[in-house]
């Protein structure tokens, strides 16, 4: 999860709102993950499928995609190149504790999962142009950083959410949707546990026990919310870390495989080629070429 983490370090140090230009080129997807920030994606080019809390949402060029805090989501591109702009917002920017009736009435319910926001808004939908203009204004303010831009930034972000409310894009969750909130939290907790322990032997039973549900129910929920199996997710976490080590260290490939949790080098090589379409040796070779040319190889598999 290298790209996401670097972006949020920038947010914490500089602004509670940040812009990131993203693309998926070589790999077909972004692994299931979650984060505490609100994210709004604007699709600049391409088509893709988002899996958000177990539901599939198709998106195309021009669409606006909303991702609430701590929602499990993944992205599968259905084109050669997917490009999108991410607006990331720290939740505290909107609903700081003890900050008045607006927080209590409009933003705290969002944080607590009582309200839901329409995931994909397309050009043909109501007030789309206004919402897009707000996003482009946010981008412009952050890029130019003119006098008083912080104040105008907050006004623009709040105006975006006001537009969502006025046009019915934010609504109370149904009783059925509210009952799913605990399941969402369980899968978020499972993903965090895997991300912290991928480099050792992990079993589905151990992870299910950690989140407090039965193994059979956990396996069903994990596939529903992530569009992949738990074992597959663990292996992809390991391989992602392996790519980082191949690019940034001189450890030999056997040591790297062991460090990320693989005890069998043949299995490591097979899984690696299945995910990346190439070998660990080629990844390291390409990284050295990129470094020699003054470029850093971008990792798009999170």
FENSULHU-V116137 format. One record per pair of residues at least 12 apart in sequence whose C-alpha atoms are under 7 Angstrom apart, sorted by the first residue. I is the first residue (numbers start at 1). GAP is how many residues later the second one is. D is the distance in whole Angstrom. If there is no record, write none. Layout:
# FENSULHU-V116137
I_GAP_D, I_GAP_D
This chain:
# FENSULHU-V116137
1_301_4, 2_300_7, 16_73_6, 16_74_5, 16_77_6, 17_71_6, 17_72_5, 17_73_6, 18_69_6, 18_70_5, 18_71_7, 19_67_6, 19_68_5, 19_69_6, 19_120_6, 20_65_6, 20_66_5, 20_67_7, 21_63_6, 21_64_5, 21_65_6, 22_61_6, 22_62_5, 22_63_6, 23_59_5, 23_60_4, 23_61_6, 24_57_6, 24_58_5, 24_59_7, 24_276_6, 25_55_7, 25_56_5, 25_57_7, 27_273_7, 27_274_7, 28_48_6, 28_49_6, 29_46_5, 29_47_4, 29_48_6, 29_272_7, 30_44_5, 30_45_5, 30_46_7, 30_270_7, 30_271_5, 30_272_5, 31_43_5, 31_270_6, 31_271_5, 32_40_6, 32_41_5, 32_42_4, 32_194_5, 33_39_5, 33_40_6, 33_41_7, 34_36_5, 34_37_6, 34_38_5, 34_39_6, 34_154_7, 35_34_6, 35_35_5, 36_33_5, 36_34_5, 37_32_5, 37_51_6, 37_52_6, 37_53_5, 37_54_6, 38_29_6, 38_30_5, 38_31_5, 38_50_6, 38_51_5, 38_52_6, 38_53_6, 39_27_6, 39_28_5, 39_29_7, 39_47_7, 39_48_6, 39_49_5, 39_50_6, 40_24_7, 40_25_6, 40_26_5, 40_27_6, 40_46_6, 40_47_5, 40_48_7, 41_23_6, 41_24_5, 41_25_7, 41_43_6, 41_44_6, 41_45_5, 41_46_6, 42_20_7, 42_21_6, 42_22_5, 42_23_6, 42_42_5, 42_43_5, 42_44_7, 43_17_6, 43_18_5, 43_19_5, 43_20_6, 43_21_7, 43_40_6, 43_41_4, 43_42_7, 44_17_5, 44_18_6, 44_39_5, 44_40_5, 44_41_7, 45_16_5, 45_37_6, 45_38_5, 45_39_7, 46_14_6, 46_15_6, 46_33_6, 46_35_6, 46_36_5, 46_37_7, 47_12_6, 47_13_4, 47_14_6, 47_30_6, 47_31_6, 47_32_6, 47_35_7, 48_12_6, 48_27_7, 48_28_5, 48_29_4, 48_30_5, 49_26_6, 49_27_5, 49_28_6, 50_23_7, 50_24_6, 50_25_5, 50_26_6, 51_22_5, 51_23_5, 51_24_6, 52_19_7, 52_20_6, 52_21_4, 52_22_7, 53_18_6, 53_19_5, 53_20_6, 53_131_7, 53_172_5, 54_170_5, 54_171_4, 54_172_6, 59_61_7, 62_60_7, 62_61_7, 63_57_7, 63_58_6, 63_59_5, 63_60_7, 64_56_6, 64_57_5, 64_58_6, 65_54_5, 65_55_5, 65_56_7, 66_53_5, 66_54_7, 67_52_7, 70_118_7, 72_116_7, 72_153_7, 72_154_7, 73_153_7, 74_152_7, 94_13_7, 95_12_6, 95_13_6, 113_68_7, 114_58_6, 114_59_6, 114_64_7, 115_55_6, 115_56_5, 115_57_4, 115_58_5, 116_54_6, 116_55_6, 116_56_6, 116_57_6, 117_52_6, 117_53_4, 117_54_7, 118_51_5, 118_52_7, 126_41_7, 131_29_6, 134_22_6, 134_26_6, 138_15_6, 138_18_7, 141_12_7, 186_25_6, 187_35_6, 189_22_6, 190_17_6, 190_21_6, 194_40_7, 195_42_7, 198_36_6, 198_39_7, 198_40_6, 198_62_7, 198_63_6, 199_39_7, 199_60_6, 199_61_4, 199_62_4, 200_61_5, 201_60_7, 238_22_5, 238_23_7, 239_33_6, 240_61_7, 240_62_7, 241_19_7, 242_14_6, 242_15_7, 242_18_6, 246_38_5, 247_37_6, 247_40_6
